[in-house]
C-alpha cells in the first residue's frame, strides 16, 4: 500500500472519512495471481514517540519491526513480507512520557479468543453472498408502513452445546433461523457481536469495533448466518455502542498514552457506574472511526440496521441534561444518519433513549437527528408498572395504560420488552405478574397482546416468547425444557398465533405512526379496569377491535361500541384453553346491533373472559 493520501488524512481528521478501515489496520497484500505476498499495517497514534509491530512472527520483540512515521499527524505504517492470515499481533507504543504500552489494532478484522487480547490478520474479502433479491426488496419497501417484529438475541445464551460451550455463528443457522421463521418475527436483533473481553458485559464494553467476536467463530461464519437469514426473509439488526468503550488496557482507552478517542476532560470521560469511558464523538477522528465502522458492517456483513445503545448518554454529558447538552455528539448522530441514508436509505437506525430530546426520528434535512425509530421506554415502564399491580388496585392506575397514546405520535416508536427488563432482580415477564400461577400466565398473555396491537413496532427479548420463568441467565442457555410443560407450551402457542394475527392483518402496522391508525373506544372504564380500542389500516374497512379485561371478573353479555355496522369475527382470544385459559370465548361471527354505546350508534354483544385480551376483525 502507498503512503496515506493528504486528502484522506484531511477527511479523517475532519470526521468525513467514511471508509477508514481501507486505510488503517492490517491488510493482506496479494499479487496478480491472488497469492499473499505479505501484510501491510497502518495505525494512528499522534502522541507516540515510537510504534513497533509485535507478534508471534517476531517473538513479540519491539526492536524487530519498528514502524515508519508517514507524516506529522502521527500515522505509522509497515509492510511485513511473507506474513499471512491468522498472524497474531499488537502495536507496541512508546508514549510521549516514555512508558511502553501494548495495544490491539483498533481496525483489526479479527481478534484472538478471550482471555487473549491480540489482534489477528484476517482476509475480510471473498465471501460470496446470495441475498441480492432480499436487499433489492428491502430497498423497495417503506419500513414505516411495514410489519416490524424484532426478536432480540444474545448468541452466547440462546442455545448452547451440551458442555455449555458456545455454538458458532454458522452452527446457529440450523437452529435459530427455523425458530424465528416459525414464530413469525421479521427481524433478529443481535446483542453486540463486536470483540469484547468479558462475557458478562454482553458485548456492551467492546474493544474491537471492526472485529466480529471470535467467541462464535470467524467473521465469514457471521456473514454466512446473516446471508442465510436474508435468504429466509429475516432481517438482521446489530446492537451498536458508539458512545462508550471498555477501559481494558489493550483497547482504545488512552490508546497512545494520552486521550485520543475519549474526552480530554476526566469529569465527562468516566462512566463510574458502568466502568467505561465515554468516546468523544465530537472529535473528527472519532467521527471517521465510527461512521466508517457503520459502513464496514453494511459493506461486509449486509447489516439491515443499527440499534444505538445508551443514546441518552450521547445526547447529554454523562447522560445528565443538567451536566449539559453534548452538541458535538448530536452532530455526530446527524452525520451518521445522513451518511447511512446516503449509502442505503433502507438501512434502519434505532435509538435506545429514555430522554425527551425532541425530533430524534425527524429527518436530518428537516431539522431532526435522523433516527428511523426510537425505543418507547415510557410505554415500557408504565405498562410493566401497571401489570405488576394486583388487579384489585389497577383501577387506581388506569392512566398508566392510556397515557402512552398522549405522545404516541411525537416520534416513530418501537415498543421494547428487552433484556434490560428481565435481569438484575427485575424478574422475568411472567414472574412480574401478580396472582397465582394461572393468573400470572393470563396477565402475561394480555401483556403480549397489548404489545402487538398497540401502535408502534415490536421488540421481544428471547425467552419472552415462551414465558421463561427465571430471569435471563447470560451464562446458561434459555430454559428450553419449559416447553415440555403445558402452560409454557400454550403460552408459546399464543405468542405464535398472536404474531400470525399481527403479520396477516395490516391494520396493526400499516398506520403505526399515523393518528388515523388508532382510536380509543373506551379508555375511561376505571371501575372494571377495561380497555377497548380500534386499529385501522389505510382502507376504512380494514380495522380490528381490541378489548382488554385487566381483572379476574368475567362478563356474559358485554356491549362494546363499534365504528361500523356489520359482522365482527373473533380472531384471537387469550382465554382459550389451547393457550392455557378458561375457555370463555366468542366462537361465532357477531352481528352488530343498533345500540348507542361509547359514542357509536352500533354495538356488539360479546363474552368477556377473565384476565384476557380479545381481538375482533371487522368483516363488513
VEXLONU-951363 format. One line per 5 residues: number of its first residue (from 1); their letters; for each residue x, y, z of C-alpha. Coordinates in nm, 2 decimals. Example, Ala and Ser with C-alpha at 12.3 -4.5 7.8 and 13.67 -1.06 7.14 Angstrom:
residues 2
1> AS> 1.23/-0.45/0.78  1.37/-0.11/0.71
END
This chain:
residues 620
1> XXXXX> 0.00/0.00/0.00  0.11/0.36/-0.07  0.16/0.64/0.18  -0.17/0.78/0.31  -0.31/1.04/0.08
6> XXXXX> -0.32/1.40/0.21  -0.69/1.44/0.12  -0.78/1.12/0.30  -0.58/1.23/0.61  -0.76/1.57/0.60
11> XXXXX> -1.10/1.39/0.57  -1.00/1.16/0.85  -0.92/1.45/1.09  -1.23/1.64/0.99  -1.46/1.34/1.06
16> XXXXX> -1.55/1.29/0.70  -1.36/0.98/0.60  -1.63/0.71/0.56  -1.41/0.41/0.48  -1.12/0.45/0.72
21> XXXXX> -1.09/0.07/0.75  -0.95/0.06/0.40  -0.65/0.27/0.51  -0.59/0.16/0.87  -0.55/-0.18/1.02
26> XXXXX> -0.39/-0.49/0.88  -0.43/-0.57/0.51  -0.31/-0.87/0.32  -0.12/-0.78/0.00  -0.17/-1.02/-0.29
31> XXXXX> -0.01/-1.04/-0.63  -0.20/-1.07/-0.96  -0.24/-1.44/-0.91  -0.41/-1.39/-0.57  -0.11/-1.51/-0.38
36> XXXXX> -0.03/-1.35/-0.05  0.30/-1.15/-0.05  0.27/-1.01/0.30  0.07/-0.78/0.52  0.06/-0.41/0.54
41> XXXXX> -0.01/-0.24/0.88  -0.11/0.12/0.95  -0.21/0.28/1.28  -0.29/0.63/1.40  -0.10/0.73/1.72
46> XXXXX> -0.02/1.10/1.72  0.11/1.12/2.07  0.35/0.82/2.03  0.73/0.86/2.01  0.78/0.51/1.86
51> XXXXX> 0.54/0.25/1.73  0.65/-0.11/1.67  0.47/-0.41/1.54  0.50/-0.72/1.76  0.36/-1.07/1.74
56> XXXXX> 0.43/-1.44/1.72  0.62/-1.38/1.40  0.89/-1.18/1.58  0.86/-1.33/1.93  0.70/-1.01/2.05
61> XXXXX> 1.02/-0.82/2.01  0.96/-0.45/1.98  1.30/-0.39/1.81  1.24/-0.61/1.51  0.96/-0.43/1.32
66> XXXXX> 0.97/-0.06/1.40  0.70/0.12/1.21  0.77/0.42/0.99  0.61/0.76/1.07  0.44/0.86/0.75
71> XXXXX> 0.37/1.23/0.83  0.35/1.49/1.10  -0.01/1.38/1.20  0.11/1.06/1.37  0.03/0.79/1.11
76> XXXXX> 0.27/0.49/1.14  0.30/0.20/0.89  0.50/-0.11/0.79  0.49/-0.38/0.54  0.59/-0.73/0.66
81> XXXXX> 0.68/-0.97/0.37  0.55/-1.33/0.38  0.33/-1.26/0.68  -0.01/-1.42/0.61  -0.36/-1.47/0.75
86> XXXXX> -0.41/-1.56/1.12  -0.09/-1.40/1.24  -0.13/-1.26/1.60  -0.01/-0.90/1.65  -0.03/-0.59/1.86
91> XXXXX> 0.12/-0.24/1.84  0.39/-0.16/2.09  0.37/0.21/2.16  0.64/0.42/2.34  0.44/0.72/2.48
96> XXXXX> 0.54/1.08/2.49  0.64/1.04/2.86  0.85/0.73/2.79  0.64/0.44/2.91  0.57/0.13/2.69
101> XXXXX> 0.21/0.00/2.62  0.08/-0.27/2.40  -0.25/-0.22/2.21  -0.48/-0.42/1.99  -0.54/-0.28/1.65
106> XXXXX> -0.85/-0.05/1.65  -0.92/-0.15/1.29  -0.85/-0.53/1.33  -1.08/-0.75/1.13  -1.04/-1.04/1.38
111> XXXXX> -0.92/-1.10/1.73  -0.78/-1.37/1.94  -1.02/-1.56/2.17  -1.05/-1.44/2.52  -0.87/-1.42/2.76
116> XXXXX> -0.60/-1.34/2.49  -0.62/-0.99/2.36  -0.41/-0.99/2.04  -0.54/-0.89/1.70  -0.52/-1.13/1.41
121> XXXXX> -0.45/-1.08/1.04  -0.77/-1.18/0.86  -0.88/-1.18/0.49  -1.22/-1.00/0.52  -1.28/-1.02/0.15
126> XXXXX> -1.41/-1.31/-0.06  -1.74/-1.41/0.09  -1.99/-1.49/-0.19  -2.33/-1.35/-0.09  -2.67/-1.49/-0.21
131> XXXXX> -2.90/-1.22/-0.07  -2.94/-0.99/-0.37  -3.31/-1.04/-0.40  -3.36/-0.97/-0.03  -3.16/-0.65/-0.04
136> XXXXX> -3.34/-0.53/-0.35  -3.68/-0.60/-0.19  -3.57/-0.42/0.12  -3.49/-0.11/-0.08  -3.84/-0.11/-0.24
141> XXXXX> -4.03/-0.11/0.10  -4.13/0.18/0.31  -4.04/0.04/0.65  -4.27/0.28/0.84  -4.57/0.11/0.68
146> XXXXX> -4.44/-0.25/0.71  -4.47/-0.50/0.99  -4.17/-0.49/1.21  -4.13/-0.75/1.49  -3.79/-0.79/1.63
151> XXXXX> -3.65/-1.09/1.83  -3.37/-0.98/2.05  -3.10/-1.25/2.08  -2.78/-1.30/2.28  -2.59/-1.56/2.08
156> XXXXX> -2.40/-1.69/2.38  -2.71/-1.79/2.57  -2.99/-1.85/2.33  -2.88/-2.21/2.30  -2.55/-2.37/2.40
161> XXXXX> -2.39/-2.71/2.33  -2.43/-2.99/2.59  -2.10/-2.89/2.75  -2.23/-2.53/2.78  -1.98/-2.40/2.52
166> XXXXX> -2.10/-2.16/2.25  -2.24/-2.26/1.91  -2.05/-2.10/1.62  -2.23/-1.84/1.40  -2.26/-2.09/1.12
171> XXXXX> -2.40/-2.36/1.35  -2.67/-2.13/1.47  -2.82/-2.13/1.12  -2.98/-2.47/1.17  -3.15/-2.38/1.50
176> XXXXX> -3.21/-2.00/1.51  -3.34/-1.93/1.17  -3.61/-2.20/1.16  -3.72/-2.10/1.51  -3.75/-1.73/1.42
181> XXXXX> -3.92/-1.81/1.09  -4.17/-2.05/1.26  -4.27/-1.78/1.52  -4.31/-1.51/1.25  -4.06/-1.25/1.36
186> XXXXX> -3.95/-1.02/1.08  -3.60/-0.94/1.23  -3.34/-1.06/1.46  -3.15/-0.81/1.67  -2.81/-0.94/1.78
191> XXXXX> -2.68/-0.80/2.11  -2.33/-0.66/2.04  -2.11/-0.90/1.85  -1.80/-0.68/1.84  -1.50/-0.82/2.02
196> XXXXX> -1.52/-0.77/2.39  -1.30/-0.91/2.67  -1.57/-1.00/2.93  -1.86/-1.23/2.87  -2.06/-1.07/3.14
201> XXXXX> -2.06/-0.73/2.96  -2.28/-0.90/2.69  -2.08/-0.71/2.43  -2.16/-0.36/2.55  -1.80/-0.30/2.66
206> XXXXX> -1.62/-0.36/2.33  -1.25/-0.34/2.23  -1.27/-0.45/1.87  -1.53/-0.25/1.67  -1.43/-0.40/1.34
211> XXXXX> -1.39/-0.75/1.47  -1.68/-0.99/1.50  -1.62/-1.16/1.83  -1.42/-1.48/1.80  -1.63/-1.65/2.07
216> XXXXX> -1.87/-1.77/1.80  -1.63/-1.83/1.51  -1.47/-1.63/1.23  -1.62/-1.32/1.06  -1.72/-1.52/0.75
221> XXXXX> -1.92/-1.75/0.97  -2.12/-1.45/1.08  -2.16/-1.34/0.71  -2.30/-1.69/0.64  -2.55/-1.66/0.93
226> XXXXX> -2.67/-1.32/0.80  -2.68/-1.44/0.44  -2.90/-1.74/0.54  -3.13/-1.51/0.75  -3.18/-1.29/0.44
231> XXXXX> -3.25/-1.60/0.22  -3.52/-1.69/0.48  -3.66/-1.33/0.46  -3.53/-1.24/0.81  -3.36/-0.91/0.86
236> XXXXX> -3.06/-0.87/1.10  -3.01/-0.57/1.32  -2.70/-0.50/1.52  -2.68/-0.37/1.87  -2.41/-0.10/1.83
241> XXXXX> -2.23/0.10/2.10  -2.06/0.41/1.97  -2.09/0.62/2.28  -1.86/0.44/2.53  -1.60/0.17/2.54
246> XXXXX> -1.41/-0.07/2.76  -1.12/0.05/2.98  -0.91/-0.26/2.94  -0.55/-0.18/2.87  -0.53/-0.33/2.52
251> XXXXX> -0.83/-0.13/2.39  -0.90/0.23/2.28  -0.85/0.37/2.63  -0.56/0.62/2.63  -0.46/0.45/2.30
256> XXXXX> -0.12/0.62/2.26  -0.08/0.71/2.62  -0.30/1.01/2.62  -0.67/1.08/2.55  -0.72/1.01/2.18
261> XXXXX> -1.06/0.85/2.12  -1.21/0.97/2.46  -1.26/1.31/2.62  -0.97/1.50/2.74  -1.17/1.62/3.04
266> XXXXX> -1.18/1.34/3.30  -1.50/1.48/3.45  -1.70/1.38/3.15  -1.48/1.09/3.03  -1.55/0.84/3.31
271> XXXXX> -1.87/0.64/3.34  -1.82/0.54/3.70  -2.13/0.31/3.73  -2.06/0.12/3.40  -1.68/0.12/3.45
276> XXXXX> -1.64/0.25/3.09  -1.51/0.56/2.92  -1.71/0.80/2.70  -1.58/0.84/2.35  -1.56/1.20/2.23
281> XXXXX> -1.79/1.18/1.93  -1.72/1.54/1.86  -1.36/1.47/1.76  -1.31/1.43/1.38  -1.10/1.11/1.41
286> XXXXX> -1.37/0.95/1.63  -1.65/1.05/1.38  -1.44/0.90/1.10  -1.38/0.59/1.31  -1.74/0.53/1.39
291> XXXXX> -1.91/0.63/1.06  -1.66/0.41/0.88  -1.75/0.13/1.13  -2.11/0.16/1.03  -2.01/0.14/0.66
296> XXXXX> -1.79/-0.16/0.74  -2.08/-0.36/0.89  -2.30/-0.26/0.60  -2.05/-0.34/0.33  -1.90/-0.67/0.47
301> XXXXX> -2.19/-0.81/0.67  -2.50/-0.66/0.49  -2.65/-0.55/0.83  -3.01/-0.42/0.80  -2.99/-0.17/1.08
306> XXXXX> -2.82/-0.05/1.40  -2.98/-0.02/1.74  -2.77/0.25/1.91  -2.72/0.19/2.28  -2.74/0.45/2.55
311> XXXXX> -2.84/0.74/2.33  -2.92/0.95/2.64  -2.55/0.92/2.73  -2.47/1.06/2.39  -2.72/1.35/2.39
316> XXXXX> -2.62/1.47/2.73  -2.28/1.46/2.90  -2.29/1.16/3.14  -2.65/1.11/3.04  -2.75/1.41/3.25
321> XXXXX> -2.91/1.71/3.10  -2.80/1.92/3.40  -2.44/1.85/3.31  -2.50/1.98/2.96  -2.62/1.90/2.61
326> XXXXX> -2.35/1.74/2.40  -2.38/1.92/2.07  -2.07/1.76/1.92  -2.21/1.41/1.98  -2.55/1.52/1.84
331> XXXXX> -2.38/1.65/1.53  -2.21/1.30/1.50  -2.55/1.13/1.52  -2.68/1.36/1.24  -2.37/1.29/1.03
336> XXXXX> -2.41/0.92/1.09  -2.77/0.92/0.98  -2.70/1.13/0.67  -2.41/0.91/0.57  -2.60/0.58/0.62
341> XXXXX> -2.91/0.71/0.43  -2.69/0.84/0.15  -2.53/0.50/0.12  -2.85/0.29/0.16  -3.18/0.45/0.26
346> XXXXX> -3.32/0.11/0.37  -3.07/0.05/0.65  -3.25/0.14/0.97  -3.14/0.34/1.28  -3.29/0.28/1.62
351> XXXXX> -3.23/0.49/1.93  -3.24/0.34/2.27  -3.32/0.66/2.45  -3.51/0.74/2.77  -3.50/1.12/2.74
356> XXXXX> -3.74/1.37/2.59  -3.49/1.52/2.35  -3.71/1.63/2.05  -3.71/1.52/1.69  -3.50/1.21/1.72
361> XXXXX> -3.69/1.04/1.44  -3.72/1.35/1.22  -3.51/1.36/0.90  -3.18/1.55/0.93  -3.27/1.78/0.64
366> XXXXX> -3.59/1.87/0.83  -3.40/1.96/1.14  -3.41/1.63/1.32  -3.14/1.39/1.44  -3.23/1.13/1.17
371> XXXXX> -3.32/0.81/1.35  -3.59/0.59/1.19  -3.72/0.47/1.53  -3.69/0.54/1.90  -3.74/0.28/2.17
376> XXXXX> -4.05/0.38/2.37  -3.91/0.35/2.72  -4.20/0.54/2.87  -4.45/0.29/2.73  -4.24/0.00/2.86
381> XXXXX> -4.20/0.15/3.21  -4.57/0.25/3.25  -4.70/-0.08/3.11  -4.49/-0.31/3.32  -4.56/-0.09/3.63
386> XXXXX> -4.93/-0.14/3.56  -4.91/-0.51/3.51  -4.72/-0.56/3.84  -5.02/-0.42/4.03  -5.27/-0.65/4.18
391> XXXXX> -5.59/-0.63/3.97  -5.79/-0.50/4.27  -5.58/-0.18/4.26  -5.55/-0.14/3.88  -5.85/0.09/3.86
396> XXXXX> -5.64/0.35/4.05  -5.36/0.33/3.79  -5.57/0.32/3.47  -5.37/0.61/3.32  -5.05/0.40/3.31
401> XXXXX> -5.20/0.23/3.01  -5.37/0.52/2.84  -5.10/0.79/2.89  -4.88/0.64/2.62  -5.12/0.75/2.35
406> XXXXX> -5.08/1.11/2.45  -4.73/1.12/2.30  -4.75/0.81/2.07  -4.70/1.01/1.75  -4.44/1.25/1.88
411> XXXXX> -4.17/1.01/1.74  -4.18/0.69/1.55  -4.16/0.43/1.82  -4.06/0.07/1.89  -4.23/-0.09/2.19
416> XXXXX> -3.95/-0.28/2.36  -3.96/-0.57/2.61  -3.59/-0.61/2.61  -3.31/-0.79/2.80  -3.29/-0.49/3.04
421> XXXXX> -3.63/-0.58/3.18  -3.55/-0.94/3.28  -3.22/-0.91/3.46  -3.07/-0.77/3.79  -3.36/-0.88/4.01
426> XXXXX> -3.64/-0.73/3.79  -3.79/-1.08/3.73  -3.89/-1.24/3.40  -4.20/-1.10/3.22  -4.43/-1.37/3.35
431> XXXXX> -4.29/-1.36/3.70  -4.35/-0.99/3.72  -4.72/-1.07/3.71  -4.93/-1.08/4.03  -5.15/-1.37/4.14
436> XXXXX> -5.13/-1.75/4.13  -4.97/-1.95/3.85  -5.28/-1.93/3.63  -5.32/-1.56/3.68  -4.95/-1.49/3.61
441> XXXXX> -4.99/-1.66/3.27  -5.32/-1.49/3.20  -5.17/-1.15/3.27  -4.87/-1.24/3.06  -5.09/-1.31/2.76
446> XXXXX> -5.26/-0.97/2.79  -4.92/-0.80/2.80  -4.81/-0.98/2.48  -5.14/-0.90/2.32  -5.12/-0.53/2.42
451> XXXXX> -4.77/-0.50/2.28  -4.86/-0.65/1.94  -5.18/-0.45/1.90  -5.07/-0.11/2.03  -4.93/0.15/1.78
456> XXXXX> -4.56/0.11/1.74  -4.32/-0.16/1.61  -4.23/-0.45/1.83  -3.92/-0.59/2.01  -3.92/-0.90/2.24
461> XXXXX> -3.62/-1.05/2.41  -3.56/-1.42/2.37  -3.74/-1.64/2.62  -4.02/-1.39/2.64  -4.20/-1.59/2.37
466> XXXXX> -4.25/-1.90/2.59  -4.28/-1.72/2.93  -3.95/-1.81/3.07  -4.00/-1.81/3.45  -3.65/-1.73/3.56
471> XXXXX> -3.46/-1.41/3.48  -3.22/-1.43/3.18  -2.91/-1.61/3.28  -2.63/-1.49/3.05  -2.40/-1.79/3.13
476> XXXXX> -2.67/-2.05/3.06  -2.90/-2.13/2.76  -3.27/-2.04/2.77  -3.48/-2.28/2.98  -3.60/-2.48/2.68
481> XXXXX> -3.72/-2.76/2.90  -4.01/-2.54/2.99  -4.17/-2.61/2.65  -4.24/-2.96/2.79  -4.48/-2.80/3.05
486> XXXXX> -4.83/-2.73/2.93  -4.87/-2.37/3.04  -4.54/-2.27/2.88  -4.61/-2.46/2.57  -4.96/-2.30/2.55
491> XXXXX> -4.81/-1.96/2.62  -4.57/-2.01/2.33  -4.86/-2.11/2.10  -5.04/-1.79/2.20  -4.74/-1.58/2.10
496> XXXXX> -4.70/-1.77/1.77  -5.07/-1.72/1.69  -5.05/-1.35/1.80  -4.76/-1.30/1.56  -4.97/-1.46/1.28
501> XXXXX> -5.25/-1.22/1.35  -5.01/-0.93/1.36  -4.84/-1.04/1.03  -5.16/-1.11/0.84  -5.37/-0.81/0.94
506> XXXXX> -5.21/-0.49/0.81  -5.44/-0.27/1.04  -5.19/-0.35/1.32  -4.89/-0.19/1.14  -4.98/0.00/0.83
511> XXXXX> -5.06/0.32/1.02  -4.84/0.27/1.32  -4.72/0.63/1.30  -5.04/0.80/1.18  -5.31/0.91/1.43
516> XXXXX> -5.57/0.78/1.19  -5.45/0.42/1.27  -5.58/0.42/1.63  -5.90/0.52/1.81  -6.00/0.46/2.17
521> XXXXX> -6.34/0.31/2.20  -6.34/0.32/2.58  -6.04/0.43/2.78  -6.24/0.56/3.09  -6.37/0.23/3.24
526> XXXXX> -6.17/0.26/3.55  -6.40/0.06/3.78  -6.39/-0.25/3.56  -6.03/-0.20/3.45  -6.14/-0.25/3.10
531> XXXXX> -5.99/-0.10/2.78  -6.11/-0.11/2.42  -5.97/0.04/2.11  -5.97/0.01/1.73  -5.67/-0.02/1.49
536> XXXXX> -5.72/0.09/1.13  -5.53/0.02/0.81  -5.53/0.26/0.52  -5.87/0.11/0.39  -6.15/0.23/0.61
541> XXXXX> -6.30/-0.12/0.63  -5.97/-0.27/0.73  -5.99/-0.25/1.11  -5.99/-0.46/1.42  -6.13/-0.41/1.77
546> XXXXX> -5.92/-0.49/2.08  -6.07/-0.54/2.43  -5.86/-0.60/2.74  -6.00/-0.71/3.07  -5.75/-0.65/3.34
551> XXXXX> -5.93/-0.82/3.63  -6.04/-1.18/3.70  -6.41/-1.09/3.66  -6.59/-1.24/3.36  -6.89/-1.09/3.17
556> XXXXX> -7.15/-1.29/2.98  -7.32/-1.00/2.80  -7.09/-0.71/2.75  -7.16/-0.44/2.50  -6.88/-0.26/2.31
561> XXXXX> -6.95/0.03/2.07  -6.81/-0.03/1.72  -6.73/0.21/1.43  -6.94/0.04/1.16  -7.24/-0.18/1.13
566> XXXXX> -7.18/-0.53/1.01  -7.02/-0.86/1.12  -6.73/-0.90/1.35  -6.52/-1.22/1.39  -6.31/-1.30/1.69
571> XXXXX> -5.97/-1.39/1.55  -5.78/-1.42/1.88  -5.89/-1.47/2.24  -5.62/-1.52/2.51  -5.86/-1.72/2.73
576> XXXXX> -5.89/-2.02/2.50  -5.79/-2.34/2.66  -5.53/-2.40/2.39  -5.35/-2.10/2.54  -5.40/-2.21/2.90
581> XXXXX> -5.71/-2.01/2.96  -6.06/-2.09/3.10  -6.21/-2.12/2.75  -6.45/-1.82/2.76  -6.46/-1.70/2.40
586> XXXXX> -6.69/-1.59/2.12  -6.69/-1.87/1.86  -6.94/-1.75/1.61  -6.94/-1.43/1.40  -7.11/-1.14/1.58
591> XXXXX> -7.36/-0.91/1.41  -7.36/-0.55/1.53  -7.69/-0.41/1.67  -7.85/-0.06/1.68  -7.74/0.03/2.03
596> XXXXX> -7.57/0.36/2.12  -7.26/0.30/2.31  -6.91/0.46/2.35  -7.01/0.73/2.11  -7.12/0.49/1.83
601> XXXXX> -7.46/0.41/1.71  -7.37/0.04/1.67  -7.25/-0.21/1.93  -7.16/-0.58/1.95  -7.26/-0.80/2.24
606> XXXXX> -6.98/-1.04/2.35  -6.85/-1.26/2.63  -6.55/-1.11/2.82  -6.32/-1.37/2.97  -6.13/-1.31/3.30
611> XXXXX> -5.78/-1.15/3.26  -5.80/-1.16/2.88  -5.74/-0.98/2.56  -5.99/-1.03/2.27  -5.93/-0.93/1.91
616> XXXXX> -6.22/-0.90/1.67  -6.18/-0.83/1.30  -6.44/-0.63/1.10  -6.57/-0.85/0.82  -6.81/-0.60/0.65
END
